[in-house]
Structures are given as structure tokens and as C-alpha cells.
Amino acid sequence: GHSSALAATALGVGVTVAMSAPVYGMTLAWALAACADGMKKRKAAHSEHDEKILGAAANVQRKLCLAGSFACGITALYTALL
């Protein structure tokens, strides 16, 4: 769930900086952006109450993935320009 998006972001930023290779950051930026896009197309829940809860959780996950994608992309760009 949410911890996987945070772990992927940390991994992407960390490996990109440690290896001075922007390809790692860009790959994880792409993967996190795909994950964020997938949050829009998830299956509906069985009840209205569950849908409200799961919809809120999916929105948080989508925002975490977008933020992680941005962080990895900026790190990769910074590494490429150095």
C-alpha cells in the first residue's frame, strides 16, 4: 500500500544519487506515474460505505505515487545535469 510508494521513492532517489545514474530515477518515476494512473481505474467496491473508504485510500496512494514520481524525476534530472 502506501509504504510501497514511499519505499520505491526512497529507493529511486537513493540509487540514482549513489550510482550517479539518472536512468534508475527515471525508471522509477515512470513506474510510480503508472501506479498513480492505475489508481484512477480501480475496481469498484461492493458497498457504498466501502467505496467511500477505498476511494479515499486510493486517492492518498495516487498522490503518494505522483509525489514519488516527481521526486525521482527531479533527482534524475539533477544527476544528469551534474
MMTF fields as JSON, N, C-alpha, C and O atoms, coordinates in Angstrom:
{
  "mmtfVersion": "1.0.0",
  "mmtfProducer": "UNKNOWN",
  "numBonds": 327,
  "numAtoms": 328,
  "numGroups": 82,
  "numChains": 1,
  "numModels": 1,
  "chainsPerModel": [1],
  "groupsPerChain": [82],
  "chainIdList": ["A"],
  "bondAtomList": [4, 2, 8, 6, 12, 10, 16, 14, 20, 18, 24, 22, 28, 26, 32, 30, 36, 34, 40, 38, 44, 42, 48, 46, 52, 50, 56, 54, 60, 58, 64, 62, 68, 66, 72, 70, 76, 74, 80, 78, 84, 82, 88, 86, 92, 90, 96, 94, 100, 98, 104, 102, 108, 106, 112, 110, 116, 114, 120, 118, 124, 122, 128, 126, 132, 130, 136, 134, 140, 138, 144, 142, 148, 146, 152, 150, 156, 154, 160, 158, 164, 162, 168, 166, 172, 170, 176, 174, 180, 178, 184, 182, 188, 186, 192, 190, 196, 194, 200, 198, 204, 202, 208, 206, 212, 210, 216, 214, 220, 218, 224, 222, 228, 226, 232, 230, 236, 234, 240, 238, 244, 242, 248, 246, 252, 250, 256, 254, 260, 258, 264, 262, 268, 266, 272, 270, 276, 274, 280, 278, 284, 282, 288, 286, 292, 290, 296, 294, 300, 298, 304, 302, 308, 306, 312, 310, 316, 314, 320, 318, 324, 322],
  "bondOrderList": [1, 1, 1, 1, 1, 1, 1, 1, 1, 1, 1, 1, 1, 1, 1, 1, 1, 1, 1, 1, 1, 1, 1, 1, 1, 1, 1, 1, 1, 1, 1, 1, 1, 1, 1, 1, 1, 1, 1, 1, 1, 1, 1, 1, 1, 1, 1, 1, 1, 1, 1, 1, 1, 1, 1, 1, 1, 1, 1, 1, 1, 1, 1, 1, 1, 1, 1, 1, 1, 1, 1, 1, 1, 1, 1, 1, 1, 1, 1, 1, 1],
  "groupList": [{"groupName": "GLY", "atomNameList": ["N", "CA", "C", "O"], "elementList": ["N", "C", "C", "O"], "formalChargeList": [0, 0, 0, 0], "bondAtomList": [1, 0, 2, 1, 3, 2], "bondOrderList": [1, 1, 2], "singleLetterCode": "G", "chemCompType": "PEPTIDE LINKING"}, {"groupName": "HIS", "atomNameList": ["N", "CA", "C", "O"], "elementList": ["N", "C", "C", "O"], "formalChargeList": [0, 0, 0, 0], "bondAtomList": [1, 0, 2, 1, 3, 2], "bondOrderList": [1, 1, 2], "singleLetterCode": "H", "chemCompType": "L-PEPTIDE LINKING"}, {"groupName": "SER", "atomNameList": ["N", "CA", "C", "O"], "elementList": ["N", "C", "C", "O"], "formalChargeList": [0, 0, 0, 0], "bondAtomList": [1, 0, 2, 1, 3, 2], "bondOrderList": [1, 1, 2], "singleLetterCode": "S", "chemCompType": "L-PEPTIDE LINKING"}, {"groupName": "ALA", "atomNameList": ["N", "CA", "C", "O"], "elementList": ["N", "C", "C", "O"], "formalChargeList": [0, 0, 0, 0], "bondAtomList": [1, 0, 2, 1, 3, 2], "bondOrderList": [1, 1, 2], "singleLetterCode": "A", "chemCompType": "L-PEPTIDE LINKING"}, {"groupName": "LEU", "atomNameList": ["N", "CA", "C", "O"], "elementList": ["N", "C", "C", "O"], "formalChargeList": [0, 0, 0, 0], "bondAtomList": [1, 0, 2, 1, 3, 2], "bondOrderList": [1, 1, 2], "singleLetterCode": "L", "chemCompType": "L-PEPTIDE LINKING"}, {"groupName": "THR", "atomNameList": ["N", "CA", "C", "O"], "elementList": ["N", "C", "C", "O"], "formalChargeList": [0, 0, 0, 0], "bondAtomList": [1, 0, 2, 1, 3, 2], "bondOrderList": [1, 1, 2], "singleLetterCode": "T", "chemCompType": "L-PEPTIDE LINKING"}, {"groupName": "VAL", "atomNameList": ["N", "CA", "C", "O"], "elementList": ["N", "C", "C", "O"], "formalChargeList": [0, 0, 0, 0], "bondAtomList": [1, 0, 2, 1, 3, 2], "bondOrderList": [1, 1, 2], "singleLetterCode": "V", "chemCompType": "L-PEPTIDE LINKING"}, {"groupName": "MET", "atomNameList": ["N", "CA", "C", "O"], "elementList": ["N", "C", "C", "O"], "formalChargeList": [0, 0, 0, 0], "bondAtomList": [1, 0, 2, 1, 3, 2], "bondOrderList": [1, 1, 2], "singleLetterCode": "M", "chemCompType": "L-PEPTIDE LINKING"}, {"groupName": "PRO", "atomNameList": ["N", "CA", "C", "O"], "elementList": ["N", "C", "C", "O"], "formalChargeList": [0, 0, 0, 0], "bondAtomList": [1, 0, 2, 1, 3, 2], "bondOrderList": [1, 1, 2], "singleLetterCode": "P", "chemCompType": "L-PEPTIDE LINKING"}, {"groupName": "TYR", "atomNameList": ["N", "CA", "C", "O"], "elementList": ["N", "C", "C", "O"], "formalChargeList": [0, 0, 0, 0], "bondAtomList": [1, 0, 2, 1, 3, 2], "bondOrderList": [1, 1, 2], "singleLetterCode": "Y", "chemCompType": "L-PEPTIDE LINKING"}, {"groupName": "TRP", "atomNameList": ["N", "CA", "C", "O"], "elementList": ["N", "C", "C", "O"], "formalChargeList": [0, 0, 0, 0], "bondAtomList": [1, 0, 2, 1, 3, 2], "bondOrderList": [1, 1, 2], "singleLetterCode": "W", "chemCompType": "L-PEPTIDE LINKING"}, {"groupName": "CYS", "atomNameList": ["N", "CA", "C", "O"], "elementList": ["N", "C", "C", "O"], "formalChargeList": [0, 0, 0, 0], "bondAtomList": [1, 0, 2, 1, 3, 2], "bondOrderList": [1, 1, 2], "singleLetterCode": "C", "chemCompType": "L-PEPTIDE LINKING"}, {"groupName": "ASP", "atomNameList": ["N", "CA", "C", "O"], "elementList": ["N", "C", "C", "O"], "formalChargeList": [0, 0, 0, 0], "bondAtomList": [1, 0, 2, 1, 3, 2], "bondOrderList": [1, 1, 2], "singleLetterCode": "D", "chemCompType": "L-PEPTIDE LINKING"}, {"groupName": "LYS", "atomNameList": ["N", "CA", "C", "O"], "elementList": ["N", "C", "C", "O"], "formalChargeList": [0, 0, 0, 0], "bondAtomList": [1, 0, 2, 1, 3, 2], "bondOrderList": [1, 1, 2], "singleLetterCode": "K", "chemCompType": "L-PEPTIDE LINKING"}, {"groupName": "ARG", "atomNameList": ["N", "CA", "C", "O"], "elementList": ["N", "C", "C", "O"], "formalChargeList": [0, 0, 0, 0], "bondAtomList": [1, 0, 2, 1, 3, 2], "bondOrderList": [1, 1, 2], "singleLetterCode": "R", "chemCompType": "L-PEPTIDE LINKING"}, {"groupName": "GLU", "atomNameList": ["N", "CA", "C", "O"], "elementList": ["N", "C", "C", "O"], "formalChargeList": [0, 0, 0, 0], "bondAtomList": [1, 0, 2, 1, 3, 2], "bondOrderList": [1, 1, 2], "singleLetterCode": "E", "chemCompType": "L-PEPTIDE LINKING"}, {"groupName": "ILE", "atomNameList": ["N", "CA", "C", "O"], "elementList": ["N", "C", "C", "O"], "formalChargeList": [0, 0, 0, 0], "bondAtomList": [1, 0, 2, 1, 3, 2], "bondOrderList": [1, 1, 2], "singleLetterCode": "I", "chemCompType": "L-PEPTIDE LINKING"}, {"groupName": "ASN", "atomNameList": ["N", "CA", "C", "O"], "elementList": ["N", "C", "C", "O"], "formalChargeList": [0, 0, 0, 0], "bondAtomList": [1, 0, 2, 1, 3, 2], "bondOrderList": [1, 1, 2], "singleLetterCode": "N", "chemCompType": "L-PEPTIDE LINKING"}, {"groupName": "GLN", "atomNameList": ["N", "CA", "C", "O"], "elementList": ["N", "C", "C", "O"], "formalChargeList": [0, 0, 0, 0], "bondAtomList": [1, 0, 2, 1, 3, 2], "bondOrderList": [1, 1, 2], "singleLetterCode": "Q", "chemCompType": "L-PEPTIDE LINKING"}, {"groupName": "PHE", "atomNameList": ["N", "CA", "C", "O"], "elementList": ["N", "C", "C", "O"], "formalChargeList": [0, 0, 0, 0], "bondAtomList": [1, 0, 2, 1, 3, 2], "bondOrderList": [1, 1, 2], "singleLetterCode": "F", "chemCompType": "L-PEPTIDE LINKING"}],
  "groupTypeList": [0, 1, 2, 2, 3, 4, 3, 3, 5, 3, 4, 0, 6, 0, 6, 5, 6, 3, 7, 2, 3, 8, 6, 9, 0, 7, 5, 4, 3, 10, 3, 4, 3, 3, 11, 3, 12, 0, 7, 13, 13, 14, 13, 3, 3, 1, 2, 15, 1, 12, 15, 13, 16, 4, 0, 3, 3, 3, 17, 6, 18, 14, 13, 4, 11, 4, 3, 0, 2, 19, 3, 11, 0, 16, 5, 3, 4, 9, 5, 3, 4, 4],
  "groupIdList": [1, 2, 3, 4, 5, 6, 7, 8, 9, 10, 11, 12, 13, 14, 15, 16, 17, 18, 19, 20, 21, 22, 23, 24, 25, 26, 27, 28, 29, 30, 31, 32, 33, 34, 35, 36, 37, 38, 39, 40, 41, 42, 43, 44, 45, 46, 47, 48, 49, 50, 51, 52, 53, 54, 55, 56, 57, 58, 59, 60, 61, 62, 63, 64, 65, 66, 67, 68, 69, 70, 71, 72, 73, 74, 75, 76, 77, 78, 79, 80, 81, 82],
  "secStructList": [7, 2, 2, 2, 2, 2, 2, 2, 2, 2, 2, 2, 2, 2, 2, 2, 2, 2, 2, 6, 7, 2, 2, 2, 2, 2, 2, 2, 2, 2, 2, 2, 2, 2, 2, 2, 2, 2, 4, 4, 4, 7, 7, 7, 7, 1, 1, 2, 2, 2, 2, 2, 2, 2, 2, 2, 2, 2, 2, 2, 2, 2, 2, 2, 2, 2, 2, 2, 2, 2, 2, 2, 2, 2, 2, 2, 2, 2, 2, 2, 2, 7],
  "xCoordList": [0.784, 0.0, 0.848, 1.731, 0.56, 1.229, 2.732, 3.522, 3.122, 4.549, 5.349, 6.534, 4.718, 5.441, 5.77, 6.83, 4.873, 5.15, 6.287, 7.146, 6.287, 7.375, 8.705, 9.742, 8.675, 9.901, 10.443, 11.653, 9.572, 10.008, 10.626, 11.61, 10.049, 10.6, 11.987, 12.921, 12.113, 13.416, 14.445, 15.59, 14.053, 14.956, 15.372, 16.552, 14.422, 14.73, 15.676, 16.644, 15.396, 16.259, 17.631, 18.66, 17.64, 18.9, 19.818, 21.005, 19.284, 20.112, 20.568, 21.702, 19.708, 20.087, 21.259, 22.199, 21.209, 22.294, 23.549, 24.652, 23.384, 24.54, 25.293, 26.523, 24.57, 25.2, 25.472, 26.112, 24.998, 25.106, 24.599, 25.205, 23.481, 22.905, 21.424, 20.612, 21.073, 19.685, 18.696, 17.489, 19.178, 18.27, 17.477, 16.326, 18.049, 17.323, 16.165, 15.042, 16.439, 15.396, 14.286, 13.111, 14.642, 13.629, 12.773, 11.574, 13.391, 12.626, 11.594, 10.438, 12.013, 11.065, 10.061, 8.922, 10.459, 9.499, 8.392, 7.216, 8.773, 7.801, 6.885, 5.668, 7.469, 6.685, 5.707, 4.559, 6.151, 5.267, 4.159, 3.033, 4.471, 3.434, 2.394, 1.2, 2.849, 1.915, 1.04, -0.153, 1.617, 0.85, -0.214, -1.361, 0.171, -0.779, -1.922, -3.079, -1.604, -2.639, -3.575, -4.779, -3.016, -3.821, -4.806, -5.82, -4.524, -5.436, -6.755, -7.762, -6.764, -7.993, -8.912, -10.124, -8.334, -9.09, -9.32, -9.467, -9.354, -9.514, -10.949, -11.871, -11.114, -12.453, -13.286, -12.758, -14.567, -15.486, -15.698, -15.613, -15.974, -16.251, -17.692, -18.498, -17.993, -19.323, -20.389, -21.562, -20.001, -20.994, -20.572, -19.411, -21.516, -21.243, -20.283, -19.419, -20.436, -19.556, -18.113, -17.183, -17.933, -16.594, -15.995, -14.799, -16.838, -16.366, -15.815, -14.802, -16.481, -16.033, -14.665, -13.773, -14.504, -13.241, -12.124, -11.032, -12.407, -11.388, -11.045, -9.904, -12.044, -11.79, -10.845, -9.97, -11.02, -10.124, -8.718, -7.743, -8.6, -7.288, -6.601, -5.394, -7.356, -6.791, -6.317, -5.313, -7.034, -6.634, -5.311, -4.449, -5.155, -3.891, -2.76, -1.678, -3.008, -1.987, -1.607, -0.432, -2.595, -2.332, -1.438, -0.496, -1.73, -0.918, 0.503, 1.461, 0.638, 1.976, 2.783, 3.97, 2.144, 2.827, 3.228, 4.321, 2.345, 2.683, 3.838, 4.74, 3.809, 4.898, 6.204, 7.256, 6.151, 7.345, 7.886, 9.098, 6.998, 7.405, 8.116, 9.147, 7.56, 8.169, 9.543, 10.499, 9.653, 10.931, 11.992, 13.133, 11.625, 12.583, 12.983, 14.152, 12.022, 12.317, 13.223, 14.161, 12.959, 13.808, 15.213, 16.195, 15.313, 16.622, 17.391, 18.586, 16.71, 17.354, 17.816, 18.919, 16.987, 17.357, 18.558, 19.483, 18.547, 19.664, 20.947, 22.009, 20.846, 22.011, 22.54, 23.751, 21.646, 22.052, 22.774, 23.675, 22.379, 22.974, 24.298, 25.023, 24.626, 25.89, 27.032, 28.175],
  "yCoordList": [-1.168, 0.0, 1.265, 1.448, 2.113, 3.414, 3.276, 4.045, 2.306, 2.145, 1.723, 2.039, 1.022, 0.619, 1.827, 1.871, 2.795, 4.013, 4.798, 5.338, 4.859, 5.557, 4.824, 5.456, 3.492, 2.703, 2.838, 2.965, 2.813, 2.966, 4.339, 4.469, 5.355, 6.708, 6.785, 7.314, 6.256, 6.271, 5.484, 5.916, 4.34, 3.519, 4.256, 4.273, 4.854, 5.57, 6.732, 6.9, 7.533, 8.682, 8.202, 8.707, 7.234, 6.746, 6.113, 6.436, 5.222, 4.545, 5.531, 5.451, 6.441, 7.436, 8.284, 8.529, 8.725, 9.551, 8.71, 9.134, 7.525, 6.675, 6.233, 6.179, 5.921, 5.434, 6.56, 6.334, 7.747, 8.88, 8.492, 8.824, 7.787, 7.302, 7.674, 7.083, 8.641, 9.094, 8.051, 8.202, 7.011, 6.005, 5.305, 4.933, 5.118, 4.486, 5.367, 4.891, 6.629, 7.549, 7.698, 7.758, 7.757, 7.912, 6.654, 6.738, 5.488, 4.239, 4.176, 3.821, 4.52, 4.501, 5.644, 5.497, 6.773, 7.865, 7.401, 7.695, 6.676, 6.148, 5.13, 5.171, 4.215, 3.18, 3.789, 3.354, 4.779, 5.426, 6.214, 6.27, 6.819, 7.523, 6.534, 6.833, 5.361, 4.325, 3.838, 3.596, 3.696, 3.292, 4.344, 4.007, 5.599, 6.684, 6.667, 6.873, 6.422, 6.355, 5.171, 5.262, 4.074, 2.894, 3.099, 2.405, 4.039, 4.31, 4.904, 4.829, 5.489, 6.053, 4.964, 5.16, 3.81, 2.77, 1.535, 0.435, 1.688, 0.535, 0.016, 0.709, -1.212, -1.814, -1.17, -0.743, -1.107, -0.537, -1.526, -2.739, -1.001, -1.827, -2.338, -1.886, -3.282, -3.888, -3.003, -3.091, -2.162, -1.308, 0.16, 0.473, 1.026, 2.464, 2.898, 3.747, 2.32, 2.642, 2.232, 3.005, 1.017, 0.549, 1.395, 1.685, 1.776, 2.593, 3.932, 4.413, 4.524, 5.806, 5.656, 6.475, 4.615, 4.381, 4.03, 4.595, 3.097, 2.677, 3.793, 3.912, 4.604, 5.735, 6.741, 7.287, 6.987, 7.911, 7.338, 8.068, 6.054, 5.408, 5.416, 5.645, 5.172, 5.196, 6.597, 6.756, 7.603, 8.983, 9.31, 9.971, 8.849, 9.055, 8.327, 8.885, 7.076, 6.299, 6.986, 7.042, 7.501, 8.206, 9.419, 9.655, 10.188, 11.371, 10.993, 11.669, 9.917, 9.456, 9.018, 9.323, 8.313, 7.863, 9.041, 9.055, 10.022, 11.21, 11.993, 12.444, 12.152, 12.852, 12.086, 12.689, 10.767, 9.94, 10.004, 10.058, 9.997, 10.105, 11.435, 11.488, 12.491, 13.817, 13.848, 14.364, 13.304, 13.304, 12.515, 12.962, 11.346, 10.533, 11.228, 11.208, 11.834, 12.538, 13.736, 13.945, 14.525, 15.688, 15.246, 15.86, 14.184, 13.659, 13.184, 13.45, 12.489, 12.008, 13.188, 13.165, 14.195, 15.38, 16.074, 16.466, 16.226, 16.857, 16.054, 16.625, 14.731, 13.866, 13.953, 13.949, 14.032, 14.124, 15.424, 15.46, 16.493, 17.805, 18.028, 18.966, 17.172, 17.34, 16.886, 16.957],
  "zCoordList": [0.0, 0.0, 0.0, -0.839, 0.946, 0.99, 1.229, 0.682, 2.039, 2.34, 1.101, 0.995, 0.178, -1.036, -1.915, -2.539, -1.965, -2.733, -2.091, -2.787, -0.763, -0.065, -0.233, -0.43, -0.154, -0.325, -1.744, -1.932, -2.734, -4.126, -4.359, -5.088, -3.744, -3.871, -3.245, -3.848, -2.035, -1.359, -2.145, -2.276, -2.666, -3.465, -4.733, -5.085, -5.409, -6.65, -6.435, -7.176, -5.421, -5.122, -4.65, -5.1, -3.75, -3.19, -4.22, -4.278, -5.025, -6.036, -7.111, -7.583, -7.493, -8.502, -8.024, -8.781, -6.791, -6.235, -6.006, -6.351, -5.429, -5.106, -6.354, -6.352, -7.409, -8.637, -9.64, -10.667, -9.35, -10.287, -11.674, -12.693, -11.684, -12.936, -12.986, -12.275, -13.814, -13.867, -14.393, -14.199, -15.047, -15.595, -14.494, -14.721, -13.325, -12.223, -11.767, -11.601, -11.568, -11.129, -12.154, -11.791, -13.429, -14.469, -14.595, -14.864, -14.4, -14.474, -13.348, -13.579, -12.138, -11.028, -11.126, -10.683, -11.695, -11.918, -12.863, -12.644, -13.911, -14.859, -14.173, -14.353, -13.387, -12.714, -11.702, -11.613, -10.953, -9.976, -10.674, -10.18, -11.814, -12.572, -13.102, -13.119, -13.531, -13.995, -12.843, -13.028, -11.68, -10.494, -10.165, -9.872, -10.215, -9.94, -10.945, -10.578, -12.204, -13.229, -12.983, -13.222, -12.511, -12.223, -11.092, -11.022, -10.205, -9.096, -9.587, -8.884, -10.774, -11.332, -11.876, -11.968, -12.238, -12.93, -12.067, -12.601, -10.775, -9.889, -9.917, -10.349, -9.449, -9.398, -8.297, -7.27, -8.522, -7.529, -6.387, -6.58, -5.208, -4.032, -4.085, -4.898, -3.207, -3.187, -2.549, -2.914, -1.613, -0.956, -1.051, -1.315, -0.837, -0.905, 0.203, -0.016, 1.375, 2.51, 2.203, 2.43, 1.689, 1.33, 0.203, 0.194, -0.731, -1.85, -1.368, -1.876, -0.394, 0.155, 0.816, 0.598, 1.617, 2.318, 1.334, 1.396, 0.429, -0.541, -1.523, -1.97, -1.851, -2.736, -2.106, -2.779, -0.81, -0.104, -0.02, -0.2, 0.249, 0.324, -1.045, -1.133, -2.094, -3.445, -3.812, -4.507, -3.348, -3.623, -2.926, -3.505, -1.687, -0.966, -1.69, -1.873, -2.105, -2.823, -4.123, -4.484, -4.818, -6.088, -5.851, -6.607, -4.803, -4.503, -4.086, -4.459, -3.315, -2.927, -4.15, -4.257, -5.056, -6.267, -7.154, -7.719, -7.271, -8.068, -7.444, -8.15, -6.125, -5.441, -5.578, -5.795, -5.455, -5.616, -7.029, -7.232, -8.001, -9.399, -9.641, -10.312, -9.095, -9.232, -8.563, -9.144, -7.351, -6.627, -7.376, -7.492, -7.884, -8.641, -9.939, -10.324, -10.603, -11.858, -11.644, -12.413, -10.615, -10.318, -9.933, -10.351, -9.14, -8.747, -9.98, -10.11, -10.876, -12.099, -12.964, -13.511, -13.081, -13.863, -13.256, -13.968, -11.945, -11.235, -11.44, -11.689, -11.336, -11.521, -12.955, -13.173, -13.914, -15.319, -15.625, -16.463, -14.943, -15.208, -14.502, -14.831, -13.531, -12.818, -13.624, -13.171]
}
